[in-house]
Structure formats: C-alpha cells, structure tokens
Amino acid sequence: MSSATWRNFFTYNKYAQITARAVRQSLKETERVAAEKRGVTALRYQKWENGVGGTQVYLNPDADKGLGKPAV
C-alpha cells in the first residue's frame, strides 16, 4: 500500500491538522500546553479613514481572552 493513501480521503491541510493534533497529544503536559497556545490564532481588523487607523476589532472575542498569558 502506498504511503500517500491519505490523499484519497483528506486534503493536505486536513492531513496536516490531524498529524499536528496527534503530535501535540503525545507530548508531556507542559510541552503540550505550550504547543497548543502557539496554535491559537486571533483575527482582528481595523478600519482606516484618511490615513488614520481606527480601533482594532477582534472577530472572535473569546480568542482574545487567551492571549498574553505565559505558555507554561
């Protein structure tokens, strides 16, 4: 059987997501927590008018709460 059998079922992005999750779950607790925090992303936008930026708005306010804390 080919080593690329996963291509019949998943896109590359989905495959990478599954393997990354498996690697994170296999780590010790402290390393796992640090790796999961690196994986958190926050999306925000800012409306600009006349060369001046407005306030930054988070699209997912819950993700903002987890930012800024130490990884360990």
mmCIF file of the N, C-alpha and C atoms, coordinates in Angstrom:
data_MODEL
# 
_entry.id   MODEL 
# 
loop_
_atom_site.group_PDB 
_atom_site.id 
_atom_site.type_symbol 
_atom_site.label_atom_id 
_atom_site.label_alt_id 
_atom_site.label_comp_id 
_atom_site.label_asym_id 
_atom_site.label_entity_id 
_atom_site.label_seq_id 
_atom_site.pdbx_PDB_ins_code 
_atom_site.Cartn_x 
_atom_site.Cartn_y 
_atom_site.Cartn_z 
_atom_site.occupancy 
_atom_site.B_iso_or_equiv 
_atom_site.pdbx_formal_charge 
_atom_site.auth_seq_id 
_atom_site.auth_comp_id 
_atom_site.auth_asym_id 
_atom_site.auth_atom_id 
_atom_site.pdbx_PDB_model_num 
ATOM 1   N N  . MET A 1 1  ? 0.839   -1.175 0.000  1.00 0.00 ? 1  MET A N  1 
ATOM 2   C CA . MET A 1 1  ? 0.000   0.000  0.000  1.00 0.00 ? 1  MET A CA 1 
ATOM 3   C C  . MET A 1 1  ? 0.888   1.243  0.000  1.00 0.00 ? 1  MET A C  1 
ATOM 4   N N  . SER A 1 2  ? 0.472   2.248  -0.703 1.00 0.00 ? 2  SER A N  1 
ATOM 5   C CA . SER A 1 2  ? 1.241   3.474  -0.833 1.00 0.00 ? 2  SER A CA 1 
ATOM 6   C C  . SER A 1 2  ? 1.231   4.278  0.466  1.00 0.00 ? 2  SER A C  1 
ATOM 7   N N  . SER A 1 3  ? 2.294   5.015  0.691  1.00 0.00 ? 3  SER A N  1 
ATOM 8   C CA . SER A 1 3  ? 2.347   5.863  1.882  1.00 0.00 ? 3  SER A CA 1 
ATOM 9   C C  . SER A 1 3  ? 1.476   7.107  1.720  1.00 0.00 ? 3  SER A C  1 
ATOM 10  N N  . ALA A 1 4  ? 0.993   7.359  0.520  1.00 0.00 ? 4  ALA A N  1 
ATOM 11  C CA . ALA A 1 4  ? 0.147   8.530  0.271  1.00 0.00 ? 4  ALA A CA 1 
ATOM 12  C C  . ALA A 1 4  ? -1.321  8.147  0.148  1.00 0.00 ? 4  ALA A C  1 
ATOM 13  N N  . THR A 1 5  ? -1.727  7.087  0.809  1.00 0.00 ? 5  THR A N  1 
ATOM 14  C CA . THR A 1 5  ? -3.123  6.650  0.761  1.00 0.00 ? 5  THR A CA 1 
ATOM 15  C C  . THR A 1 5  ? -4.052  7.702  1.337  1.00 0.00 ? 5  THR A C  1 
ATOM 16  N N  . TRP A 1 6  ? -3.573  8.503  2.275  1.00 0.00 ? 6  TRP A N  1 
ATOM 17  C CA . TRP A 1 6  ? -4.397  9.533  2.888  1.00 0.00 ? 6  TRP A CA 1 
ATOM 18  C C  . TRP A 1 6  ? -4.940  10.515 1.858  1.00 0.00 ? 6  TRP A C  1 
ATOM 19  N N  . ARG A 1 7  ? -4.258  10.660 0.725  1.00 0.00 ? 7  ARG A N  1 
ATOM 20  C CA . ARG A 1 7  ? -4.697  11.619 -0.298 1.00 0.00 ? 7  ARG A CA 1 
ATOM 21  C C  . ARG A 1 7  ? -6.059  11.264 -0.884 1.00 0.00 ? 7  ARG A C  1 
ATOM 22  N N  . ASN A 1 8  ? -6.453  9.996  -0.789 1.00 0.00 ? 8  ASN A N  1 
ATOM 23  C CA . ASN A 1 8  ? -7.771  9.595  -1.278 1.00 0.00 ? 8  ASN A CA 1 
ATOM 24  C C  . ASN A 1 8  ? -8.888  10.092 -0.372 1.00 0.00 ? 8  ASN A C  1 
ATOM 25  N N  . PHE A 1 9  ? -8.554  10.440 0.869  1.00 0.00 ? 9  PHE A N  1 
ATOM 26  C CA . PHE A 1 9  ? -9.577  10.783 1.850  1.00 0.00 ? 9  PHE A CA 1 
ATOM 27  C C  . PHE A 1 9  ? -9.499  12.213 2.368  1.00 0.00 ? 9  PHE A C  1 
ATOM 28  N N  . PHE A 1 10 ? -8.298  12.798 2.414  1.00 0.00 ? 10 PHE A N  1 
ATOM 29  C CA . PHE A 1 10 ? -8.118  14.113 3.014  1.00 0.00 ? 10 PHE A CA 1 
ATOM 30  C C  . PHE A 1 10 ? -7.384  15.049 2.069  1.00 0.00 ? 10 PHE A C  1 
ATOM 31  N N  . THR A 1 11 ? -7.608  16.348 2.260  1.00 0.00 ? 11 THR A N  1 
ATOM 32  C CA . THR A 1 11 ? -6.758  17.336 1.617  1.00 0.00 ? 11 THR A CA 1 
ATOM 33  C C  . THR A 1 11 ? -5.464  17.405 2.421  1.00 0.00 ? 11 THR A C  1 
ATOM 34  N N  . TYR A 1 12 ? -4.457  18.045 1.866  1.00 0.00 ? 12 TYR A N  1 
ATOM 35  C CA . TYR A 1 12 ? -3.195  18.158 2.596  1.00 0.00 ? 12 TYR A CA 1 
ATOM 36  C C  . TYR A 1 12 ? -3.387  18.926 3.895  1.00 0.00 ? 12 TYR A C  1 
ATOM 37  N N  . ASN A 1 13 ? -4.185  20.001 3.865  1.00 0.00 ? 13 ASN A N  1 
ATOM 38  C CA . ASN A 1 13 ? -4.402  20.790 5.077  1.00 0.00 ? 13 ASN A CA 1 
ATOM 39  C C  . ASN A 1 13 ? -5.057  19.965 6.177  1.00 0.00 ? 13 ASN A C  1 
ATOM 40  N N  . LYS A 1 14 ? -6.038  19.154 5.821  1.00 0.00 ? 14 LYS A N  1 
ATOM 41  C CA . LYS A 1 14 ? -6.703  18.309 6.812  1.00 0.00 ? 14 LYS A CA 1 
ATOM 42  C C  . LYS A 1 14 ? -5.725  17.268 7.362  1.00 0.00 ? 14 LYS A C  1 
ATOM 43  N N  . TYR A 1 15 ? -4.920  16.681 6.495  1.00 0.00 ? 15 TYR A N  1 
ATOM 44  C CA . TYR A 1 15 ? -3.913  15.704 6.921  1.00 0.00 ? 15 TYR A CA 1 
ATOM 45  C C  . TYR A 1 15 ? -2.922  16.348 7.887  1.00 0.00 ? 15 TYR A C  1 
ATOM 46  N N  . ALA A 1 16 ? -2.451  17.550 7.564  1.00 0.00 ? 16 ALA A N  1 
ATOM 47  C CA . ALA A 1 16 ? -1.508  18.249 8.434  1.00 0.00 ? 16 ALA A CA 1 
ATOM 48  C C  . ALA A 1 16 ? -2.147  18.579 9.782  1.00 0.00 ? 16 ALA A C  1 
ATOM 49  N N  . GLN A 1 17 ? -3.418  18.938 9.765  1.00 0.00 ? 17 GLN A N  1 
ATOM 50  C CA . GLN A 1 17 ? -4.134  19.240 11.003 1.00 0.00 ? 17 GLN A CA 1 
ATOM 51  C C  . GLN A 1 17 ? -4.236  17.993 11.890 1.00 0.00 ? 17 GLN A C  1 
ATOM 52  N N  . ILE A 1 18 ? -4.562  16.862 11.299 1.00 0.00 ? 18 ILE A N  1 
ATOM 53  C CA . ILE A 1 18 ? -4.698  15.610 12.052 1.00 0.00 ? 18 ILE A CA 1 
ATOM 54  C C  . ILE A 1 18 ? -3.354  15.186 12.645 1.00 0.00 ? 18 ILE A C  1 
ATOM 55  N N  . THR A 1 19 ? -2.299  15.251 11.841 1.00 0.00 ? 19 THR A N  1 
ATOM 56  C CA . THR A 1 19 ? -0.991  14.829 12.343 1.00 0.00 ? 19 THR A CA 1 
ATOM 57  C C  . THR A 1 19 ? -0.472  15.784 13.421 1.00 0.00 ? 19 THR A C  1 
ATOM 58  N N  . ALA A 1 20 ? -0.710  17.081 13.262 1.00 0.00 ? 20 ALA A N  1 
ATOM 59  C CA . ALA A 1 20 ? -0.278  18.044 14.280 1.00 0.00 ? 20 ALA A CA 1 
ATOM 60  C C  . ALA A 1 20 ? -0.998  17.791 15.598 1.00 0.00 ? 20 ALA A C  1 
ATOM 61  N N  . ARG A 1 21 ? -2.289  17.496 15.527 1.00 0.00 ? 21 ARG A N  1 
ATOM 62  C CA . ARG A 1 21 ? -3.052  17.200 16.743 1.00 0.00 ? 21 ARG A CA 1 
ATOM 63  C C  . ARG A 1 21 ? -2.508  15.943 17.423 1.00 0.00 ? 21 ARG A C  1 
ATOM 64  N N  . ALA A 1 22 ? -2.173  14.925 16.629 1.00 0.00 ? 22 ALA A N  1 
ATOM 65  C CA . ALA A 1 22 ? -1.632  13.686 17.196 1.00 0.00 ? 22 ALA A CA 1 
ATOM 66  C C  . ALA A 1 22 ? -0.289  13.931 17.881 1.00 0.00 ? 22 ALA A C  1 
ATOM 67  N N  . VAL A 1 23 ? 0.551   14.751 17.268 1.00 0.00 ? 23 VAL A N  1 
ATOM 68  C CA . VAL A 1 23 ? 1.851   15.056 17.870 1.00 0.00 ? 23 VAL A CA 1 
ATOM 69  C C  . VAL A 1 23 ? 1.659   15.830 19.168 1.00 0.00 ? 23 VAL A C  1 
ATOM 70  N N  . ARG A 1 24 ? 0.771   16.840 19.169 1.00 0.00 ? 24 ARG A N  1 
ATOM 71  C CA . ARG A 1 24 ? 0.520   17.620 20.384 1.00 0.00 ? 24 ARG A CA 1 
ATOM 72  C C  . ARG A 1 24 ? 0.005   16.741 21.515 1.00 0.00 ? 24 ARG A C  1 
ATOM 73  N N  . GLN A 1 25 ? -0.870  15.798 21.198 1.00 0.00 ? 25 GLN A N  1 
ATOM 74  C CA . GLN A 1 25 ? -1.437  14.935 22.230 1.00 0.00 ? 25 GLN A CA 1 
ATOM 75  C C  . GLN A 1 25 ? -0.408  13.970 22.799 1.00 0.00 ? 25 GLN A C  1 
ATOM 76  N N  . SER A 1 26 ? 0.659   13.702 22.058 1.00 0.00 ? 26 SER A N  1 
ATOM 77  C CA . SER A 1 26 ? 1.676   12.767 22.539 1.00 0.00 ? 26 SER A CA 1 
ATOM 78  C C  . SER A 1 26 ? 2.721   13.441 23.428 1.00 0.00 ? 26 SER A C  1 
ATOM 79  N N  . LEU A 1 27 ? 2.690   14.764 23.522 1.00 0.00 ? 27 LEU A N  1 
ATOM 80  C CA . LEU A 1 27 ? 3.678   15.485 24.322 1.00 0.00 ? 27 LEU A CA 1 
ATOM 81  C C  . LEU A 1 27 ? 3.357   15.416 25.811 1.00 0.00 ? 27 LEU A C  1 
ATOM 82  N N  . LYS A 1 28 ? 4.379   15.689 26.641 1.00 0.00 ? 28 LYS A N  1 
ATOM 83  C CA . LYS A 1 28 ? 4.161   15.811 28.077 1.00 0.00 ? 28 LYS A CA 1 
ATOM 84  C C  . LYS A 1 28 ? 3.298   17.047 28.328 1.00 0.00 ? 28 LYS A C  1 
ATOM 85  N N  . GLU A 1 29 ? 2.708   17.133 29.504 1.00 0.00 ? 29 GLU A N  1 
ATOM 86  C CA . GLU A 1 29 ? 1.728   18.179 29.810 1.00 0.00 ? 29 GLU A CA 1 
ATOM 87  C C  . GLU A 1 29 ? 2.262   19.596 29.573 1.00 0.00 ? 29 GLU A C  1 
ATOM 88  N N  . THR A 1 30 ? 3.446   19.924 30.086 1.00 0.00 ? 30 THR A N  1 
ATOM 89  C CA . THR A 1 30 ? 3.951   21.293 29.947 1.00 0.00 ? 30 THR A CA 1 
ATOM 90  C C  . THR A 1 30 ? 4.234   21.638 28.489 1.00 0.00 ? 30 THR A C  1 
ATOM 91  N N  . GLU A 1 31 ? 4.850   20.718 27.756 1.00 0.00 ? 31 GLU A N  1 
ATOM 92  C CA . GLU A 1 31 ? 5.125   20.969 26.345 1.00 0.00 ? 31 GLU A CA 1 
ATOM 93  C C  . GLU A 1 31 ? 3.840   21.012 25.532 1.00 0.00 ? 31 GLU A C  1 
ATOM 94  N N  . ARG A 1 32 ? 2.862   20.181 25.894 1.00 0.00 ? 32 ARG A N  1 
ATOM 95  C CA . ARG A 1 32 ? 1.588   20.151 25.182 1.00 0.00 ? 32 ARG A CA 1 
ATOM 96  C C  . ARG A 1 32 ? 0.851   21.479 25.331 1.00 0.00 ? 32 ARG A C  1 
ATOM 97  N N  . VAL A 1 33 ? 0.817   22.020 26.544 1.00 0.00 ? 33 VAL A N  1 
ATOM 98  C CA . VAL A 1 33 ? 0.131   23.292 26.782 1.00 0.00 ? 33 VAL A CA 1 
ATOM 99  C C  . VAL A 1 33 ? 0.806   24.405 25.987 1.00 0.00 ? 33 VAL A C  1 
ATOM 100 N N  . ALA A 1 34 ? 2.136   24.431 25.994 1.00 0.00 ? 34 ALA A N  1 
ATOM 101 C CA . ALA A 1 34 ? 2.864   25.453 25.242 1.00 0.00 ? 34 ALA A CA 1 
ATOM 102 C C  . ALA A 1 34 ? 2.592   25.330 23.747 1.00 0.00 ? 34 ALA A C  1 
ATOM 103 N N  . ALA A 1 35 ? 2.551   24.115 23.225 1.00 0.00 ? 35 ALA A N  1 
ATOM 104 C CA . ALA A 1 35 ? 2.294   23.903 21.795 1.00 0.00 ? 35 ALA A CA 1 
ATOM 105 C C  . ALA A 1 35 ? 0.874   24.310 21.429 1.00 0.00 ? 35 ALA A C  1 
ATOM 106 N N  . GLU A 1 36 ? -0.091  24.015 22.288 1.00 0.00 ? 36 GLU A N  1 
ATOM 107 C CA . GLU A 1 36 ? -1.473  24.397 21.998 1.00 0.00 ? 36 GLU A CA 1 
ATOM 108 C C  . GLU A 1 36 ? -1.640  25.909 21.991 1.00 0.00 ? 36 GLU A C  1 
ATOM 109 N N  . LYS A 1 37 ? -0.945  26.613 22.882 1.00 0.00 ? 37 LYS A N  1 
ATOM 110 C CA . LYS A 1 37 ? -1.047  28.078 22.913 1.00 0.00 ? 37 LYS A CA 1 
ATOM 111 C C  . LYS A 1 37 ? -0.411  28.701 21.677 1.00 0.00 ? 37 LYS A C  1 
ATOM 112 N N  . ARG A 1 38 ? 0.640   28.073 21.142 1.00 0.00 ? 38 ARG A N  1 
ATOM 113 C CA . ARG A 1 38 ? 1.232   28.588 19.905 1.00 0.00 ? 38 ARG A CA 1 
ATOM 114 C C  . ARG A 1 38 ? 0.278   28.420 18.736 1.00 0.00 ? 38 ARG A C  1 
ATOM 115 N N  . GLY A 1 39 ? -0.611  27.432 18.817 1.00 0.00 ? 39 GLY A N  1 
ATOM 116 C CA . GLY A 1 39 ? -1.548  27.164 17.739 1.00 0.00 ? 39 GLY A CA 1 
ATOM 117 C C  . GLY A 1 39 ? -2.766  28.067 17.733 1.00 0.00 ? 39 GLY A C  1 
ATOM 118 N N  . VAL A 1 40 ? -2.964  28.851 18.799 1.00 0.00 ? 40 VAL A N  1 
ATOM 119 C CA . VAL A 1 40 ? -4.123  29.742 18.870 1.00 0.00 ? 40 VAL A CA 1 
ATOM 120 C C  . VAL A 1 40 ? -3.877  30.945 17.966 1.00 0.00 ? 40 VAL A C  1 
ATOM 121 N N  . THR A 1 41 ? -4.838  31.245 17.149 1.00 0.00 ? 41 THR A N  1 
ATOM 122 C CA . THR A 1 41 ? -4.734  32.416 16.295 1.00 0.00 ? 41 THR A CA 1 
ATOM 123 C C  . THR A 1 41 ? -5.887  33.359 16.576 1.00 0.00 ? 41 THR A C  1 
ATOM 124 N N  . ALA A 1 42 ? -5.636  34.617 16.429 1.00 0.00 ? 42 ALA A N  1 
ATOM 125 C CA . ALA A 1 42 ? -6.675  35.623 16.624 1.00 0.00 ? 42 ALA A CA 1 
ATOM 126 C C  . ALA A 1 42 ? -6.745  36.463 15.356 1.00 0.00 ? 42 ALA A C  1 
ATOM 127 N N  . LEU A 1 43 ? -7.939  36.709 14.910 1.00 0.00 ? 43 LEU A N  1 
ATOM 128 C CA . LEU A 1 43 ? -8.127  37.515 13.716 1.00 0.00 ? 43 LEU A CA 1 
ATOM 129 C C  . LEU A 1 43 ? -8.778  38.824 14.118 1.00 0.00 ? 43 LEU A C  1 
ATOM 130 N N  . ARG A 1 44 ? -8.193  39.914 13.687 1.00 0.00 ? 44 ARG A N  1 
ATOM 131 C CA . ARG A 1 44 ? -8.757  41.222 14.001 1.00 0.00 ? 44 ARG A CA 1 
ATOM 132 C C  . ARG A 1 44 ? -8.659  42.111 12.772 1.00 0.00 ? 44 ARG A C  1 
ATOM 133 N N  . TYR A 1 45 ? -9.484  43.128 12.760 1.00 0.00 ? 45 TYR A N  1 
ATOM 134 C CA . TYR A 1 45 ? -9.443  44.067 11.644 1.00 0.00 ? 45 TYR A CA 1 
ATOM 135 C C  . TYR A 1 45 ? -9.487  45.486 12.180 1.00 0.00 ? 45 TYR A C  1 
ATOM 136 N N  . GLN A 1 46 ? -9.110  46.412 11.301 1.00 0.00 ? 46 GLN A N  1 
ATOM 137 C CA . GLN A 1 46 ? -9.035  47.812 11.677 1.00 0.00 ? 46 GLN A CA 1 
ATOM 138 C C  . GLN A 1 46 ? -9.452  48.638 10.469 1.00 0.00 ? 46 GLN A C  1 
ATOM 139 N N  . LYS A 1 47 ? -10.410 49.512 10.639 1.00 0.00 ? 47 LYS A N  1 
ATOM 140 C CA . LYS A 1 47 ? -10.881 50.359 9.545  1.00 0.00 ? 47 LYS A CA 1 
ATOM 141 C C  . LYS A 1 47 ? -10.048 51.635 9.511  1.00 0.00 ? 47 LYS A C  1 
ATOM 142 N N  . TRP A 1 48 ? -9.518  51.929 8.325  1.00 0.00 ? 48 TRP A N  1 
ATOM 143 C CA . TRP A 1 48 ? -8.693  53.118 8.141  1.00 0.00 ? 48 TRP A CA 1 
ATOM 144 C C  . TRP A 1 48 ? -9.476  54.159 7.350  1.00 0.00 ? 48 TRP A C  1 
ATOM 145 N N  . GLU A 1 49 ? -9.432  55.400 7.814  1.00 0.00 ? 49 GLU A N  1 
ATOM 146 C CA . GLU A 1 49 ? -10.048 56.519 7.095  1.00 0.00 ? 49 GLU A CA 1 
ATOM 147 C C  . GLU A 1 49 ? -9.086  57.698 7.111  1.00 0.00 ? 49 GLU A C  1 
ATOM 148 N N  . ASN A 1 50 ? -8.839  58.269 5.950  1.00 0.00 ? 50 ASN A N  1 
ATOM 149 C CA . ASN A 1 50 ? -7.961  59.433 5.797  1.00 0.00 ? 50 ASN A CA 1 
ATOM 150 C C  . ASN A 1 50 ? -6.577  59.206 6.407  1.00 0.00 ? 50 ASN A C  1 
ATOM 151 N N  . GLY A 1 51 ? -6.051  58.014 6.249  1.00 0.00 ? 51 GLY A N  1 
ATOM 152 C CA . GLY A 1 51 ? -4.717  57.705 6.736  1.00 0.00 ? 51 GLY A CA 1 
ATOM 153 C C  . GLY A 1 51 ? -4.610  57.470 8.231  1.00 0.00 ? 51 GLY A C  1 
ATOM 154 N N  . VAL A 1 52 ? -5.751  57.393 8.920  1.00 0.00 ? 52 VAL A N  1 
ATOM 155 C CA . VAL A 1 52 ? -5.743  57.174 10.366 1.00 0.00 ? 52 VAL A CA 1 
ATOM 156 C C  . VAL A 1 52 ? -6.451  55.860 10.666 1.00 0.00 ? 52 VAL A C  1 
ATOM 157 N N  . GLY A 1 53 ? -5.800  55.019 11.435 1.00 0.00 ? 53 GLY A N  1 
ATOM 158 C CA . GLY A 1 53 ? -6.383  53.731 11.783 1.00 0.00 ? 53 GLY A CA 1 
ATOM 159 C C  . GLY A 1 53 ? -7.371  53.855 12.929 1.00 0.00 ? 53 GLY A C  1 
ATOM 160 N N  . GLY A 1 54 ? -8.460  53.121 12.821 1.00 0.00 ? 54 GLY A N  1 
ATOM 161 C CA . GLY A 1 54 ? -9.452  53.100 13.890 1.00 0.00 ? 54 GLY A CA 1 
ATOM 162 C C  . GLY A 1 54 ? -9.088  52.060 14.931 1.00 0.00 ? 54 GLY A C  1 
ATOM 163 N N  . THR A 1 55 ? -10.041 51.739 15.771 1.00 0.00 ? 55 THR A N  1 
ATOM 164 C CA . THR A 1 55 ? -9.789  50.739 16.804 1.00 0.00 ? 55 THR A CA 1 
ATOM 165 C C  . THR A 1 55 ? -9.756  49.347 16.181 1.00 0.00 ? 55 THR A C  1 
ATOM 166 N N  . GLN A 1 56 ? -8.971  48.479 16.772 1.00 0.00 ? 56 GLN A N  1 
ATOM 167 C CA . GLN A 1 56 ? -8.879  47.107 16.292 1.00 0.00 ? 56 GLN A CA 1 
ATOM 168 C C  . GLN A 1 56 ? -10.016 46.297 16.900 1.00 0.00 ? 56 GLN A C  1 
ATOM 169 N N  . VAL A 1 57 ? -10.690 45.531 16.049 1.00 0.00 ? 57 VAL A N  1 
ATOM 170 C CA . VAL A 1 57 ? -11.828 44.732 16.476 1.00 0.00 ? 57 VAL A CA 1 
ATOM 171 C C  . VAL A 1 57 ? -11.493 43.262 16.253 1.00 0.00 ? 57 VAL A C  1 
ATOM 172 N N  . TYR A 1 58 ? -11.616 42.448 17.297 1.00 0.00 ? 58 TYR A N  1 
ATOM 173 C CA . TYR A 1 58 ? -11.385 41.010 17.177 1.00 0.00 ? 58 TYR A CA 1 
ATOM 174 C C  . TYR A 1 58 ? -12.631 40.346 16.612 1.00 0.00 ? 58 TYR A C  1 
ATOM 175 N N  . LEU A 1 59 ? -12.453 39.466 15.635 1.00 0.00 ? 59 LEU A N  1 
ATOM 176 C CA . LEU A 1 59 ? -13.586 38.748 15.066 1.00 0.00 ? 59 LEU A CA 1 
ATOM 177 C C  . LEU A 1 59 ? -14.058 37.639 15.986 1.00 0.00 ? 59 LEU A C  1 
ATOM 178 N N  . ASN A 1 60 ? -13.170 37.132 16.834 1.00 0.00 ? 60 ASN A N  1 
ATOM 179 C CA . ASN A 1 60 ? -13.535 36.113 17.814 1.00 0.00 ? 60 ASN A CA 1 
ATOM 180 C C  . ASN A 1 60 ? -13.087 36.619 19.184 1.00 0.00 ? 60 ASN A C  1 
ATOM 181 N N  . PRO A 1 61 ? -13.949 37.336 19.906 1.00 0.00 ? 61 PRO A N  1 
ATOM 182 C CA . PRO A 1 61 ? -13.536 37.934 21.183 1.00 0.00 ? 61 PRO A CA 1 
ATOM 183 C C  . PRO A 1 61 ? -13.065 36.905 22.207 1.00 0.00 ? 61 PRO A C  1 
ATOM 184 N N  . ASP A 1 62 ? -13.562 35.671 22.153 1.00 0.00 ? 62 ASP A N  1 
ATOM 185 C CA . ASP A 1 62 ? -13.143 34.646 23.101 1.00 0.00 ? 62 ASP A CA 1 
ATOM 186 C C  . ASP A 1 62 ? -11.676 34.292 22.919 1.00 0.00 ? 62 ASP A C  1 
ATOM 187 N N  . ALA A 1 63 ? -11.177 34.345 21.698 1.00 0.00 ? 63 ALA A N  1 
ATOM 188 C CA . ALA A 1 63 ? -9.772  34.033 21.441 1.00 0.00 ? 63 ALA A CA 1 
ATOM 189 C C  . ALA A 1 63 ? -8.873  35.100 22.054 1.00 0.00 ? 63 ALA A C  1 
ATOM 190 N N  . ASP A 1 64 ? -9.371  36.329 22.166 1.00 0.00 ? 64 ASP A N  1 
ATOM 191 C CA . ASP A 1 64 ? -8.597  37.422 22.737 1.00 0.00 ? 64 ASP A CA 1 
ATOM 192 C C  . ASP A 1 64 ? -8.303  37.172 24.212 1.00 0.00 ? 64 ASP A C  1 
ATOM 193 N N  . LYS A 1 65 ? -9.181  36.508 24.924 1.00 0.00 ? 65 LYS A N  1 
ATOM 194 C CA . LYS A 1 65 ? -9.003  36.272 26.354 1.00 0.00 ? 65 LYS A CA 1 
ATOM 195 C C  . LYS A 1 65 ? -7.801  35.383 26.630 1.00 0.00 ? 65 LYS A C  1 
ATOM 196 N N  . GLY A 1 66 ? -7.471  34.478 25.723 1.00 0.00 ? 66 GLY A N  1 
ATOM 197 C CA . GLY A 1 66 ? -6.367  33.555 25.939 1.00 0.00 ? 66 GLY A CA 1 
ATOM 198 C C  . GLY A 1 66 ? -5.014  34.121 25.567 1.00 0.00 ? 66 GLY A C  1 
ATOM 199 N N  . LEU A 1 67 ? -4.971  35.284 24.946 1.00 0.00 ? 67 LEU A N  1 
ATOM 200 C CA . LEU A 1 67 ? -3.712  35.860 24.504 1.00 0.00 ? 67 LEU A CA 1 
ATOM 201 C C  . LEU A 1 67 ? -3.028  36.598 25.648 1.00 0.00 ? 67 LEU A C  1 
ATOM 202 N N  . GLY A 1 68 ? -1.717  36.648 25.607 1.00 0.00 ? 68 GLY A N  1 
ATOM 203 C CA . GLY A 1 68 ? -0.959  37.414 26.566 1.00 0.00 ? 68 GLY A CA 1 
ATOM 204 C C  . GLY A 1 68 ? -0.607  36.660 27.835 1.00 0.00 ? 68 GLY A C  1 
ATOM 205 N N  . LYS A 1 69 ? -1.044  35.452 27.996 1.00 0.00 ? 69 LYS A N  1 
ATOM 206 C CA . LYS A 1 69 ? -0.709  34.668 29.180 1.00 0.00 ? 69 LYS A CA 1 
ATOM 207 C C  . LYS A 1 69 ? 0.550   33.860 28.890 1.00 0.00 ? 69 LYS A C  1 
ATOM 208 N N  . PRO A 1 70 ? 1.354   33.583 29.897 1.00 0.00 ? 70 PRO A N  1 
ATOM 209 C CA . PRO A 1 70 ? 2.544   32.763 29.652 1.00 0.00 ? 70 PRO A CA 1 
ATOM 210 C C  . PRO A 1 70 ? 2.172   31.353 29.225 1.00 0.00 ? 70 PRO A C  1 
ATOM 211 N N  . ALA A 1 71 ? 3.024   30.750 28.425 1.00 0.00 ? 71 ALA A N  1 
ATOM 212 C CA . ALA A 1 71 ? 2.735   29.430 27.875 1.00 0.00 ? 71 ALA A CA 1 
ATOM 213 C C  . ALA A 1 71 ? 2.847   28.324 28.919 1.00 0.00 ? 71 ALA A C  1 
ATOM 214 N N  . VAL A 1 72 ? 3.605   28.553 29.987 1.00 0.00 ? 72 VAL A N  1 
ATOM 215 C CA . VAL A 1 72 ? 3.783   27.485 30.985 1.00 0.00 ? 72 VAL A CA 1 
ATOM 216 C C  . VAL A 1 72 ? 3.244   27.893 32.320 1.00 0.00 ? 72 VAL A C  1 
# 
